[in-house]
Amino acid sequence: MTQVQLDAQLDKSIEAFCVVPEITAELAENLVSQGFFTFDDLSVIEPEQLVEMSGLTAADCDHIVEYADKESARLEAEERFQAEQRKMGGGSTASRVGEAPVSAPVAASDSSSGAGES
């Protein structure tokens, strides 16, 4: 991976994290600099660590982790669907699993949109 590609990946992570209501651009940059690149990474952060990093309340941090968990599940389902489409000859997709660390959520106000949850 080139430096330009790495910078683009990091920018995508920061941009995606900024969609979470409690996450500011500064916090998103801090999370990425600490090694949190995907919603999957963020979904397993220790809430105490996030409180310390962010200065947010424990309740806000719990909400961030919950949001990240739902978004991670949505993205995983999307990747599975795309992989099935490729297997069935449904055309190629621009990215392969593992290339794009995160993508923007479908709806910032309702993270369960498009997740197929009941």
Backbone atoms as SQL, in Angstrom:
CREATE TABLE atoms (id INTEGER PRIMARY KEY, chain TEXT, resi INTEGER, resn TEXT, atom TEXT, x REAL, y REAL, z REAL);
INSERT INTO atoms VALUES
  (1, 'A', 1, 'MET', 'N', 0.849, -1.172, 0.000),
  (2, 'A', 1, 'MET', 'CA', 0.000, 0.000, 0.000),
  (3, 'A', 1, 'MET', 'C', 0.895, 1.236, 0.000),
  (4, 'A', 2, 'THR', 'N', 0.591, 2.163, -0.872),
  (5, 'A', 2, 'THR', 'CA', 1.381, 3.394, -0.941),
  (6, 'A', 2, 'THR', 'C', 0.933, 4.363, 0.142),
  (7, 'A', 3, 'GLN', 'N', 1.712, 5.385, 0.375),
  (8, 'A', 3, 'GLN', 'CA', 1.359, 6.401, 1.366),
  (9, 'A', 3, 'GLN', 'C', 0.068, 7.116, 0.966),
  (10, 'A', 4, 'VAL', 'N', -0.103, 7.355, -0.323),
  (11, 'A', 4, 'VAL', 'CA', -1.319, 8.016, -0.809),
  (12, 'A', 4, 'VAL', 'C', -2.539, 7.143, -0.521),
  (13, 'A', 5, 'GLN', 'N', -2.419, 5.839, -0.778),
  (14, 'A', 5, 'GLN', 'CA', -3.524, 4.921, -0.506),
  (15, 'A', 5, 'GLN', 'C', -3.824, 4.853, 0.988),
  (16, 'A', 6, 'LEU', 'N', -2.773, 4.814, 1.799),
  (17, 'A', 6, 'LEU', 'CA', -2.954, 4.784, 3.245),
  (18, 'A', 6, 'LEU', 'C', -3.663, 6.040, 3.725),
  (19, 'A', 7, 'ASP', 'N', -3.214, 7.192, 3.247),
  (20, 'A', 7, 'ASP', 'CA', -3.852, 8.455, 3.630),
  (21, 'A', 7, 'ASP', 'C', -5.324, 8.469, 3.236),
  (22, 'A', 8, 'ALA', 'N', -5.639, 7.936, 2.058),
  (23, 'A', 8, 'ALA', 'CA', -7.030, 7.879, 1.608),
  (24, 'A', 8, 'ALA', 'C', -7.850, 6.974, 2.520),
  (25, 'A', 9, 'GLN', 'N', -7.291, 5.832, 2.923),
  (26, 'A', 9, 'GLN', 'CA', -7.981, 4.907, 3.835),
  (27, 'A', 9, 'GLN', 'C', -8.246, 5.584, 5.183),
  (28, 'A', 10, 'LEU', 'N', -7.249, 6.274, 5.689),
  (29, 'A', 10, 'LEU', 'CA', -7.400, 6.956, 6.979),
  (30, 'A', 10, 'LEU', 'C', -8.462, 8.047, 6.886),
  (31, 'A', 11, 'ASP', 'N', -8.460, 8.786, 5.782),
  (32, 'A', 11, 'ASP', 'CA', -9.472, 9.829, 5.584),
  (33, 'A', 11, 'ASP', 'C', -10.872, 9.225, 5.534),
  (34, 'A', 12, 'LYS', 'N', -11.020, 8.058, 4.891),
  (35, 'A', 12, 'LYS', 'CA', -12.323, 7.384, 4.838),
  (36, 'A', 12, 'LYS', 'C', -12.779, 6.991, 6.244),
  (37, 'A', 13, 'SER', 'N', -11.853, 6.519, 7.051),
  (38, 'A', 13, 'SER', 'CA', -12.193, 6.127, 8.423),
  (39, 'A', 13, 'SER', 'C', -12.664, 7.330, 9.216),
  (40, 'A', 14, 'ILE', 'N', -11.923, 8.421, 9.118),
  (41, 'A', 14, 'ILE', 'CA', -12.289, 9.643, 9.848),
  (42, 'A', 14, 'ILE', 'C', -13.654, 10.136, 9.389),
  (43, 'A', 15, 'GLU', 'N', -13.867, 10.167, 8.087),
  (44, 'A', 15, 'GLU', 'CA', -15.139, 10.636, 7.533),
  (45, 'A', 15, 'GLU', 'C', -16.300, 9.770, 8.020),
  (46, 'A', 16, 'ALA', 'N', -16.124, 8.462, 8.012),
  (47, 'A', 16, 'ALA', 'CA', -17.193, 7.558, 8.447),
  (48, 'A', 16, 'ALA', 'C', -17.483, 7.722, 9.936),
  (49, 'A', 17, 'PHE', 'N', -16.437, 7.842, 10.757),
  (50, 'A', 17, 'PHE', 'CA', -16.640, 8.015, 12.195),
  (51, 'A', 17, 'PHE', 'C', -17.360, 9.320, 12.504),
  (52, 'A', 18, 'CYS', 'N', -17.147, 10.353, 11.698),
  (53, 'A', 18, 'CYS', 'CA', -17.786, 11.648, 11.942),
  (54, 'A', 18, 'CYS', 'C', -19.295, 11.606, 11.759),
  (55, 'A', 19, 'VAL', 'N', -19.818, 10.544, 11.157),
  (56, 'A', 19, 'VAL', 'CA', -21.265, 10.398, 10.984),
  (57, 'A', 19, 'VAL', 'C', -21.936, 10.058, 12.315),
  (58, 'A', 20, 'VAL', 'N', -21.213, 9.441, 13.217),
  (59, 'A', 20, 'VAL', 'CA', -21.762, 9.084, 14.530),
  (60, 'A', 20, 'VAL', 'C', -22.022, 10.385, 15.295),
  (61, 'A', 21, 'PRO', 'N', -23.256, 10.583, 15.777),
  (62, 'A', 21, 'PRO', 'CA', -23.613, 11.864, 16.387),
  (63, 'A', 21, 'PRO', 'C', -22.658, 12.386, 17.466),
  (64, 'A', 22, 'GLU', 'N', -22.138, 11.546, 18.319),
  (65, 'A', 22, 'GLU', 'CA', -21.294, 12.012, 19.412),
  (66, 'A', 22, 'GLU', 'C', -19.834, 12.209, 19.020),
  (67, 'A', 23, 'ILE', 'N', -19.459, 11.808, 17.827),
  (68, 'A', 23, 'ILE', 'CA', -18.048, 11.862, 17.435),
  (69, 'A', 23, 'ILE', 'C', -17.762, 13.128, 16.634),
  (70, 'A', 24, 'THR', 'N', -16.864, 13.943, 17.166),
  (71, 'A', 24, 'THR', 'CA', -16.410, 15.144, 16.476),
  (72, 'A', 24, 'THR', 'C', -15.269, 14.771, 15.536),
  (73, 'A', 25, 'ALA', 'N', -14.919, 15.686, 14.659),
  (74, 'A', 25, 'ALA', 'CA', -13.790, 15.451, 13.747),
  (75, 'A', 25, 'ALA', 'C', -12.511, 15.217, 14.548),
  (76, 'A', 26, 'GLU', 'N', -12.335, 15.967, 15.622),
  (77, 'A', 26, 'GLU', 'CA', -11.149, 15.816, 16.460),
  (78, 'A', 26, 'GLU', 'C', -11.098, 14.428, 17.102),
  (79, 'A', 27, 'LEU', 'N', -12.236, 13.954, 17.614),
  (80, 'A', 27, 'LEU', 'CA', -12.279, 12.627, 18.219),
  (81, 'A', 27, 'LEU', 'C', -12.057, 11.554, 17.159),
  (82, 'A', 28, 'ALA', 'N', -12.647, 11.719, 15.983),
  (83, 'A', 28, 'ALA', 'CA', -12.454, 10.746, 14.901),
  (84, 'A', 28, 'ALA', 'C', -10.978, 10.634, 14.547),
  (85, 'A', 29, 'GLU', 'N', -10.292, 11.761, 14.434),
  (86, 'A', 29, 'GLU', 'CA', -8.860, 11.749, 14.130),
  (87, 'A', 29, 'GLU', 'C', -8.081, 11.069, 15.250),
  (88, 'A', 30, 'ASN', 'N', -8.470, 11.327, 16.488),
  (89, 'A', 30, 'ASN', 'CA', -7.808, 10.710, 17.637),
  (90, 'A', 30, 'ASN', 'C', -8.011, 9.195, 17.632),
  (91, 'A', 31, 'LEU', 'N', -9.222, 8.761, 17.336),
  (92, 'A', 31, 'LEU', 'CA', -9.499, 7.323, 17.279),
  (93, 'A', 31, 'LEU', 'C', -8.638, 6.649, 16.213),
  (94, 'A', 32, 'VAL', 'N', -8.558, 7.250, 15.047),
  (95, 'A', 32, 'VAL', 'CA', -7.760, 6.681, 13.956),
  (96, 'A', 32, 'VAL', 'C', -6.281, 6.675, 14.333),
  (97, 'A', 33, 'SER', 'N', -5.825, 7.749, 14.971),
  (98, 'A', 33, 'SER', 'CA', -4.412, 7.794, 15.365),
  (99, 'A', 33, 'SER', 'C', -4.092, 6.748, 16.434),
  (100, 'A', 34, 'GLN', 'N', -5.113, 6.297, 17.175),
  (101, 'A', 34, 'GLN', 'CA', -4.938, 5.266, 18.195),
  (102, 'A', 34, 'GLN', 'C', -5.140, 3.858, 17.641),
  (103, 'A', 35, 'GLY', 'N', -5.391, 3.753, 16.321),
  (104, 'A', 35, 'GLY', 'CA', -5.496, 2.438, 15.703),
  (105, 'A', 35, 'GLY', 'C', -6.899, 1.914, 15.482),
  (106, 'A', 36, 'PHE', 'N', -7.899, 2.734, 15.660),
  (107, 'A', 36, 'PHE', 'CA', -9.283, 2.333, 15.403),
  (108, 'A', 36, 'PHE', 'C', -9.638, 2.804, 13.997),
  (109, 'A', 37, 'PHE', 'N', -9.719, 1.849, 13.060),
  (110, 'A', 37, 'PHE', 'CA', -9.909, 2.200, 11.658),
  (111, 'A', 37, 'PHE', 'C', -11.279, 1.834, 11.111),
  (112, 'A', 38, 'THR', 'N', -11.962, 0.909, 11.775),
  (113, 'A', 38, 'THR', 'CA', -13.249, 0.427, 11.275),
  (114, 'A', 38, 'THR', 'C', -14.293, 0.484, 12.376),
  (115, 'A', 39, 'PHE', 'N', -15.555, 0.360, 11.964),
  (116, 'A', 39, 'PHE', 'CA', -16.614, 0.274, 12.968),
  (117, 'A', 39, 'PHE', 'C', -16.466, -0.996, 13.785),
  (118, 'A', 40, 'ASP', 'N', -15.910, -2.039, 13.179),
  (119, 'A', 40, 'ASP', 'CA', -15.657, -3.264, 13.933),
  (120, 'A', 40, 'ASP', 'C', -14.643, -2.989, 15.043),
  (121, 'A', 41, 'ASP', 'N', -13.572, -2.267, 14.728),
  (122, 'A', 41, 'ASP', 'CA', -12.591, -1.878, 15.750),
  (123, 'A', 41, 'ASP', 'C', -13.266, -1.085, 16.865),
  (124, 'A', 42, 'LEU', 'N', -14.077, -0.121, 16.450),
  (125, 'A', 42, 'LEU', 'CA', -14.724, 0.762, 17.424),
  (126, 'A', 42, 'LEU', 'C', -15.761, 0.029, 18.269),
  (127, 'A', 43, 'SER', 'N', -16.350, -1.026, 17.715),
  (128, 'A', 43, 'SER', 'CA', -17.395, -1.752, 18.451),
  (129, 'A', 43, 'SER', 'C', -16.838, -2.537, 19.631),
  (130, 'A', 44, 'VAL', 'N', -15.525, -2.759, 19.653),
  (131, 'A', 44, 'VAL', 'CA', -14.936, -3.529, 20.748),
  (132, 'A', 44, 'VAL', 'C', -14.052, -2.682, 21.661),
  (133, 'A', 45, 'ILE', 'N', -14.089, -1.359, 21.483),
  (134, 'A', 45, 'ILE', 'CA', -13.312, -0.487, 22.358),
  (135, 'A', 45, 'ILE', 'C', -13.877, -0.572, 23.780),
  (136, 'A', 46, 'GLU', 'N', -13.008, -0.523, 24.750),
  (137, 'A', 46, 'GLU', 'CA', -13.466, -0.497, 26.136),
  (138, 'A', 46, 'GLU', 'C', -14.099, 0.869, 26.397),
  (139, 'A', 47, 'PRO', 'N', -15.322, 0.901, 26.897),
  (140, 'A', 47, 'PRO', 'CA', -15.986, 2.185, 27.132),
  (141, 'A', 47, 'PRO', 'C', -15.154, 3.144, 28.000),
  (142, 'A', 48, 'GLU', 'N', -14.440, 2.601, 28.978),
  (143, 'A', 48, 'GLU', 'CA', -13.608, 3.453, 29.835),
  (144, 'A', 48, 'GLU', 'C', -12.498, 4.122, 29.017),
  (145, 'A', 49, 'GLN', 'N', -11.946, 3.380, 28.053),
  (146, 'A', 49, 'GLN', 'CA', -10.910, 3.937, 27.194),
  (147, 'A', 49, 'GLN', 'C', -11.486, 5.061, 26.339),
  (148, 'A', 50, 'LEU', 'N', -12.684, 4.872, 25.837),
  (149, 'A', 50, 'LEU', 'CA', -13.330, 5.890, 25.020),
  (150, 'A', 50, 'LEU', 'C', -13.677, 7.117, 25.843),
  (151, 'A', 51, 'VAL', 'N', -14.127, 6.915, 27.078),
  (152, 'A', 51, 'VAL', 'CA', -14.405, 8.051, 27.962),
  (153, 'A', 51, 'VAL', 'C', -13.130, 8.861, 28.165),
  (154, 'A', 52, 'GLU', 'N', -12.031, 8.164, 28.435),
  (155, 'A', 52, 'GLU', 'CA', -10.752, 8.826, 28.664),
  (156, 'A', 52, 'GLU', 'C', -10.276, 9.584, 27.419),
  (157, 'A', 53, 'MET', 'N', -10.418, 8.969, 26.251),
  (158, 'A', 53, 'MET', 'CA', -9.975, 9.588, 24.998),
  (159, 'A', 53, 'MET', 'C', -10.826, 10.787, 24.611),
  (160, 'A', 54, 'SER', 'N', -12.121, 10.694, 24.880),
  (161, 'A', 54, 'SER', 'CA', -13.063, 11.666, 24.337),
  (162, 'A', 54, 'SER', 'C', -13.500, 12.759, 25.300),
  (163, 'A', 55, 'GLY', 'N', -13.505, 12.437, 26.587),
  (164, 'A', 55, 'GLY', 'CA', -14.062, 13.379, 27.544),
  (165, 'A', 55, 'GLY', 'C', -15.580, 13.346, 27.562),
  (166, 'A', 56, 'LEU', 'N', -16.175, 12.423, 26.822),
  (167, 'A', 56, 'LEU', 'CA', -17.629, 12.289, 26.793),
  (168, 'A', 56, 'LEU', 'C', -18.111, 11.525, 28.013),
  (169, 'A', 57, 'THR', 'N', -19.403, 11.539, 28.219),
  (170, 'A', 57, 'THR', 'CA', -19.982, 10.789, 29.327),
  (171, 'A', 57, 'THR', 'C', -19.965, 9.303, 28.992),
  (172, 'A', 58, 'ALA', 'N', -20.091, 8.483, 30.005),
  (173, 'A', 58, 'ALA', 'CA', -20.148, 7.036, 29.806),
  (174, 'A', 58, 'ALA', 'C', -21.353, 6.666, 28.942),
  (175, 'A', 59, 'ALA', 'N', -22.473, 7.353, 29.136),
  (176, 'A', 59, 'ALA', 'CA', -23.669, 7.073, 28.339),
  (177, 'A', 59, 'ALA', 'C', -23.428, 7.381, 26.867),
  (178, 'A', 60, 'ASP', 'N', -22.773, 8.512, 26.583),
  (179, 'A', 60, 'ASP', 'CA', -22.452, 8.852, 25.196),
  (180, 'A', 60, 'ASP', 'C', -21.523, 7.807, 24.584),
  (181, 'A', 61, 'CYS', 'N', -20.557, 7.372, 25.348),
  (182, 'A', 61, 'CYS', 'CA', -19.605, 6.369, 24.858),
  (183, 'A', 61, 'CYS', 'C', -20.287, 5.035, 24.621),
  (184, 'A', 62, 'ASP', 'N', -21.221, 4.663, 25.495),
  (185, 'A', 62, 'ASP', 'CA', -21.984, 3.435, 25.284),
  (186, 'A', 62, 'ASP', 'C', -22.775, 3.532, 23.980),
  (187, 'A', 63, 'HIS', 'N', -23.334, 4.710, 23.714),
  (188, 'A', 63, 'HIS', 'CA', -24.093, 4.922, 22.481),
  (189, 'A', 63, 'HIS', 'C', -23.180, 4.785, 21.260),
  (190, 'A', 64, 'ILE', 'N', -21.979, 5.314, 21.338),
  (191, 'A', 64, 'ILE', 'CA', -21.012, 5.205, 20.237),
  (192, 'A', 64, 'ILE', 'C', -20.681, 3.743, 19.973),
  (193, 'A', 65, 'VAL', 'N', -20.417, 2.984, 21.020),
  (194, 'A', 65, 'VAL', 'CA', -20.067, 1.572, 20.866),
  (195, 'A', 65, 'VAL', 'C', -21.249, 0.798, 20.284),
  (196, 'A', 66, 'GLU', 'N', -22.453, 1.084, 20.742),
  (197, 'A', 66, 'GLU', 'CA', -23.646, 0.426, 20.221),
  (198, 'A', 66, 'GLU', 'C', -23.837, 0.758, 18.737),
  (199, 'A', 67, 'TYR', 'N', -23.670, 2.028, 18.389),
  (200, 'A', 67, 'TYR', 'CA', -23.782, 2.458, 16.996),
  (201, 'A', 67, 'TYR', 'C', -22.754, 1.729, 16.139),
  (202, 'A', 68, 'ALA', 'N', -21.516, 1.672, 16.617),
  (203, 'A', 68, 'ALA', 'CA', -20.437, 1.006, 15.880),
  (204, 'A', 68, 'ALA', 'C', -20.734, -0.479, 15.700),
  (205, 'A', 69, 'ASP', 'N', -21.281, -1.103, 16.722),
  (206, 'A', 69, 'ASP', 'CA', -21.620, -2.520, 16.636),
  (207, 'A', 69, 'ASP', 'C', -22.675, -2.760, 15.555),
  (208, 'A', 70, 'LYS', 'N', -23.716, -1.946, 15.528),
  (209, 'A', 70, 'LYS', 'CA', -24.768, -2.085, 14.519),
  (210, 'A', 70, 'LYS', 'C', -24.220, -1.795, 13.126),
  (211, 'A', 71, 'GLU', 'N', -23.394, -0.773, 13.009),
  (212, 'A', 71, 'GLU', 'CA', -22.840, -0.412, 11.710),
  (213, 'A', 71, 'GLU', 'C', -21.882, -1.497, 11.212),
  (214, 'A', 72, 'SER', 'N', -21.117, -2.067, 12.109),
  (215, 'A', 72, 'SER', 'CA', -20.214, -3.150, 11.756),
  (216, 'A', 72, 'SER', 'C', -20.997, -4.344, 11.214),
  (217, 'A', 73, 'ALA', 'N', -22.092, -4.679, 11.858),
  (218, 'A', 73, 'ALA', 'CA', -22.939, -5.793, 11.414),
  (219, 'A', 73, 'ALA', 'C', -23.554, -5.483, 10.051),
  (220, 'A', 74, 'ARG', 'N', -23.978, -4.240, 9.841),
  (221, 'A', 74, 'ARG', 'CA', -24.562, -3.844, 8.562),
  (222, 'A', 74, 'ARG', 'C', -23.529, -3.963, 7.444),
  (223, 'A', 75, 'LEU', 'N', -22.332, -3.483, 7.699),
  (224, 'A', 75, 'LEU', 'CA', -21.272, -3.538, 6.690),
  (225, 'A', 75, 'LEU', 'C', -20.864, -4.978, 6.380),
  (226, 'A', 76, 'GLU', 'N', -20.835, -5.814, 7.407),
  (227, 'A', 76, 'GLU', 'CA', -20.505, -7.227, 7.209),
  (228, 'A', 76, 'GLU', 'C', -21.559, -7.895, 6.327),
  (229, 'A', 77, 'ALA', 'N', -22.821, -7.596, 6.582),
  (230, 'A', 77, 'ALA', 'CA', -23.896, -8.166, 5.770),
  (231, 'A', 77, 'ALA', 'C', -23.794, -7.666, 4.330),
  (232, 'A', 78, 'GLU', 'N', -23.455, -6.409, 4.173),
  (233, 'A', 78, 'GLU', 'CA', -23.286, -5.831, 2.839),
  (234, 'A', 78, 'GLU', 'C', -22.132, -6.516, 2.092),
  (235, 'A', 79, 'GLU', 'N', -21.030, -6.761, 2.792),
  (236, 'A', 79, 'GLU', 'CA', -19.889, -7.439, 2.175),
  (237, 'A', 79, 'GLU', 'C', -20.248, -8.863, 1.774),
  (238, 'A', 80, 'ARG', 'N', -21.010, -9.558, 2.622),
  (239, 'A', 80, 'ARG', 'CA', -21.446, -10.919, 2.285),
  (240, 'A', 80, 'ARG', 'C', -22.324, -10.902, 1.036),
  (241, 'A', 81, 'PHE', 'N', -23.229, -9.947, 0.971),
  (242, 'A', 81, 'PHE', 'CA', -24.113, -9.817, -0.182),
  (243, 'A', 81, 'PHE', 'C', -23.303, -9.564, -1.446),
  (244, 'A', 82, 'GLN', 'N', -22.342, -8.645, -1.375),
  (245, 'A', 82, 'GLN', 'CA', -21.508, -8.340, -2.537),
  (246, 'A', 82, 'GLN', 'C', -20.681, -9.552, -2.960),
  (247, 'A', 83, 'ALA', 'N', -20.186, -10.302, -1.999),
  (248, 'A', 83, 'ALA', 'CA', -19.416, -11.507, -2.314),
  (249, 'A', 83, 'ALA', 'C', -20.302, -12.524, -3.026),
  (250, 'A', 84, 'GLU', 'N', -21.537, -12.689, -2.568),
  (251, 'A', 84, 'GLU', 'CA', -22.470, -13.597, -3.222),
  (252, 'A', 84, 'GLU', 'C', -22.765, -13.124, -4.638),
  (253, 'A', 85, 'GLN', 'N', -22.917, -11.824, -4.815),
  (254, 'A', 85, 'GLN', 'CA', -23.182, -11.287, -6.142),
  (255, 'A', 85, 'GLN', 'C', -22.013, -11.569, -7.086),
  (256, 'A', 86, 'ARG', 'N', -20.789, -11.446, -6.577),
  (257, 'A', 86, 'ARG', 'CA', -19.613, -11.739, -7.400),
  (258, 'A', 86, 'ARG', 'C', -19.573, -13.220, -7.766),
  (259, 'A', 87, 'LYS', 'N', -19.894, -14.091, -6.808),
  (260, 'A', 87, 'LYS', 'CA', -19.901, -15.541, -7.067),
  (261, 'A', 87, 'LYS', 'C', -20.923, -15.895, -8.134),
  (262, 'A', 88, 'MET', 'N', -22.050, -15.208, -8.106),
  (263, 'A', 88, 'MET', 'CA', -23.124, -15.494, -9.049),
  (264, 'A', 88, 'MET', 'C', -22.910, -14.785, -10.382),
  (265, 'A', 89, 'GLY', 'N', -21.810, -14.045, -10.503),
  (266, 'A', 89, 'GLY', 'CA', -21.543, -13.344, -11.748),
  (267, 'A', 89, 'GLY', 'C', -22.340, -12.069, -11.886),
  (268, 'A', 90, 'GLY', 'N', -22.725, -11.504, -10.762),
  (269, 'A', 90, 'GLY', 'CA', -23.518, -10.276, -10.771),
  (270, 'A', 90, 'GLY', 'C', -22.702, -9.036, -11.016),
  (271, 'A', 91, 'GLY', 'N', -21.511, -9.156, -11.544),
  (272, 'A', 91, 'GLY', 'CA', -20.678, -7.992, -11.800),
  (273, 'A', 91, 'GLY', 'C', -19.650, -7.843, -10.720),
  (274, 'A', 92, 'SER', 'N', -18.664, -7.045, -11.013),
  (275, 'A', 92, 'SER', 'CA', -17.603, -6.823, -10.035),
  (276, 'A', 92, 'SER', 'C', -17.919, -5.591, -9.214),
  (277, 'A', 93, 'THR', 'N', -17.372, -5.548, -8.025),
  (278, 'A', 93, 'THR', 'CA', -17.517, -4.378, -7.182),
  (279, 'A', 93, 'THR', 'C', -16.186, -3.666, -7.143),
  (280, 'A', 94, 'ALA', 'N', -16.225, -2.392, -6.797),
  (281, 'A', 94, 'ALA', 'CA', -15.018, -1.573, -6.818),
  (282, 'A', 94, 'ALA', 'C', -14.023, -1.970, -5.750),
  (283, 'A', 95, 'SER', 'N', -14.513, -2.518, -4.642),
  (284, 'A', 95, 'SER', 'CA', -13.576, -2.863, -3.575),
  (285, 'A', 95, 'SER', 'C', -13.741, -4.320, -3.185),
  (286, 'A', 96, 'ARG', 'N', -12.676, -4.903, -2.705),
  (287, 'A', 96, 'ARG', 'CA', -12.716, -6.261, -2.187),
  (288, 'A', 96, 'ARG', 'C', -12.767, -6.183, -0.675),
  (289, 'A', 97, 'VAL', 'N', -13.232, -7.254, -0.058),
  (290, 'A', 97, 'VAL', 'CA', -13.301, -7.308, 1.391),
  (291, 'A', 97, 'VAL', 'C', -11.918, -7.019, 1.955),
  (292, 'A', 98, 'GLY', 'N', -11.868, -6.107, 2.900),
  (293, 'A', 98, 'GLY', 'CA', -10.607, -5.766, 3.534),
  (294, 'A', 98, 'GLY', 'C', -9.948, -4.546, 2.952),
  (295, 'A', 99, 'GLU', 'N', -10.331, -4.106, 1.730),
  (296, 'A', 99, 'GLU', 'CA', -9.702, -2.940, 1.141),
  (297, 'A', 99, 'GLU', 'C', -10.226, -1.654, 1.760),
  (298, 'A', 100, 'ALA', 'N', -11.512, -1.524, 1.888),
  (299, 'A', 100, 'ALA', 'CA', -12.091, -0.317, 2.441),
  (300, 'A', 100, 'ALA', 'C', -12.387, -0.551, 3.912),
  (301, 'A', 101, 'PRO', 'N', -11.739, 0.190, 4.814),
  (302, 'A', 101, 'PRO', 'CA', -11.915, -0.075, 6.229),
  (303, 'A', 101, 'PRO', 'C', -13.310, 0.228, 6.734),
  (304, 'A', 102, 'VAL', 'N', -13.932, 1.269, 6.223),
  (305, 'A', 102, 'VAL', 'CA', -15.275, 1.615, 6.649),
  (306, 'A', 102, 'VAL', 'C', -15.973, 2.311, 5.503),
  (307, 'A', 103, 'SER', 'N', -17.293, 2.345, 5.560),
  (308, 'A', 103, 'SER', 'CA', -18.042, 3.166, 4.631),
  (309, 'A', 103, 'SER', 'C', -19.083, 3.904, 5.435),
  (310, 'A', 104, 'ALA', 'N', -19.567, 4.966, 4.874),
  (311, 'A', 104, 'ALA', 'CA', -20.527, 5.789, 5.580),
  (312, 'A', 104, 'ALA', 'C', -21.811, 5.018, 5.820),
  (313, 'A', 105, 'PRO', 'N', -22.433, 5.194, 6.963),
  (314, 'A', 105, 'PRO', 'CA', -23.686, 4.519, 7.266),
  (315, 'A', 105, 'PRO', 'C', -24.787, 4.947, 6.307),
  (316, 'A', 106, 'VAL', 'N', -25.783, 4.114, 6.155),
  (317, 'A', 106, 'VAL', 'CA', -26.907, 4.414, 5.283),
  (318, 'A', 106, 'VAL', 'C', -27.645, 5.639, 5.790),
  (319, 'A', 107, 'ALA', 'N', -27.953, 5.676, 7.065),
  (320, 'A', 107, 'ALA', 'CA', -28.667, 6.807, 7.640),
  (321, 'A', 107, 'ALA', 'C', -28.061, 7.132, 8.985),
  (322, 'A', 108, 'ALA', 'N', -27.590, 8.350, 9.131),
  (323, 'A', 108, 'ALA', 'CA', -26.930, 8.757, 10.359),
  (324, 'A', 108, 'ALA', 'C', -27.883, 8.755, 11.541),
  (325, 'A', 109, 'SER', 'N', -29.168, 9.081, 11.301),
  (326, 'A', 109, 'SER', 'CA', -30.101, 9.176, 12.418),
  (327, 'A', 109, 'SER', 'C', -30.656, 7.839, 12.841),
  (328, 'A', 110, 'ASP', 'N', -30.576, 6.836, 11.958),
  (329, 'A', 110, 'ASP', 'CA', -31.100, 5.513, 12.289),
  (330, 'A', 110, 'ASP', 'C', -30.144, 4.476, 11.757),
  (331, 'A', 111, 'SER', 'N', -29.208, 4.040, 12.596),
  (332, 'A', 111, 'SER', 'CA', -28.166, 3.126, 12.158),
  (333, 'A', 111, 'SER', 'C', -28.698, 1.762, 11.767),
  (334, 'A', 112, 'SER', 'N', -29.941, 1.449, 12.108),
  (335, 'A', 112, 'SER', 'CA', -30.472, 0.149, 11.747),
  (336, 'A', 112, 'SER', 'C', -31.086, 0.153, 10.360),
  (337, 'A', 113, 'SER', 'N', -31.179, 1.316, 9.695),
  (338, 'A', 113, 'SER', 'CA', -31.740, 1.381, 8.357),
  (339, 'A', 113, 'SER', 'C', -30.940, 0.519, 7.423),
  (340, 'A', 114, 'GLY', 'N', -31.604, -0.309, 6.696),
  (341, 'A', 114, 'GLY', 'CA', -30.953, -1.163, 5.726),
  (342, 'A', 114, 'GLY', 'C', -30.227, -2.345, 6.333),
  (343, 'A', 115, 'ALA', 'N', -30.279, -2.506, 7.620),
  (344, 'A', 115, 'ALA', 'CA', -29.553, -3.601, 8.259),
  (345, 'A', 115, 'ALA', 'C', -30.340, -4.897, 8.235),
  (346, 'A', 116, 'GLY', 'N', -31.645, -4.780, 7.951),
  (347, 'A', 116, 'GLY', 'CA', -32.455, -5.987, 7.895),
  (348, 'A', 116, 'GLY', 'C', -32.759, -6.554, 9.262),
  (349, 'A', 117, 'GLU', 'N', -32.640, -5.726, 10.295),
  (350, 'A', 117, 'GLU', 'CA', -32.936, -6.190, 11.653),
  (351, 'A', 117, 'GLU', 'C', -34.424, -6.111, 11.887),
  (352, 'A', 118, 'SER', 'N', -34.943, -6.892, 12.802),
  (353, 'A', 118, 'SER', 'CA', -36.360, -6.821, 13.138),
  (354, 'A', 118, 'SER', 'C', -36.545, -6.484, 14.575);
